[in-house]
Amino acid sequence: MIPTAASGGFARSSSPVRRQRLTGDPELLDTARYWAWTGVPFVYLVTPTAERGPAVVGSYATIPVLGATNWVAPNWFGLPVQWCGLVYADGLVQLARLDPRGPWRTLAEGIAASGILQTYPQDHPHHGLLPDSFNLSAQSRNPSDINPGTLQPVALRLLAGDRLTAIPYEFHAFRSSGLWVHAPGAVEAIRDQPGSAHFTVKAWSPRPSFVVIHGLHPGPASKTPPVVRLDGQPITLETRPASACPTAAP
């Protein structure tokens, strides 16, 4: 098996991170750290060429695999394919929340910054797209070009810095109350206890948005419906029969 950045460092570090956030199991955090470290050999930690300057691609460029396609060609040693590293960086962002003393945020932000530099510039017909790969010595981009969907989430977090109102998305598991919250912004937990949770969402956009709360159930004794309050005021909840819910086509 050829080691890869995406299937190794990301896939195997992000899965235990998600499970640890749901369960609080410390062994899962150790597992996530282990697999996160396996992705580091794919990242340039120093600029490998003589080129220098703020627009030079070098540090934090990421190669996709320690090998070649079909064992022959193309040879990926030293040839960055940044979307693979960006997938890995997204897993590091999740890990950094649970292990802030590790190098995960620095790695993720560096990979994101390199991804921004590798996109086609504004005066190019394909501006904003990621190249398939990047030639470090020539500082040139190789087609076929790629949608920057893997770049946007980590680039937004890089540009947000420590501003909570600029974080585009966050998931928070309230383990005591059993609620899972998905929000278009930072989630600040105020209180979490059996039967209730209080939190604040710092939405990144001033426009109307949605917060998804999973795990609302009637009380075990009274069977009364759950109560949801927004800014202290109760919200009317609608219950739809199962027949009214959309289903996936077979």
Buried (B, 14 or more C-beta within 10 A) or exposed (E): EEBBBBBBBBBBBBBBBBBBBEEEEEEBBEBBBEBBBBBBEBBBEEBBEEBEEEEBBBBBBBBBBBBBEEEEEEEBEEBBBBBBBBBBBBBBBBBBBBBEEBBBBEBBBBBBBBBBBBBBEEEEEBEBBBBBBBBBEEBEBBEEBBEBEBBBBBBBBBEBEEEBEBBBBBBBBBBEBBBBBBBBBBBEEEEBEEEEBEBEBBBBEEEEEEBEBEEEEEEEEEEEEBEEEEEEEEEEEEEEEEEEEEEEEE
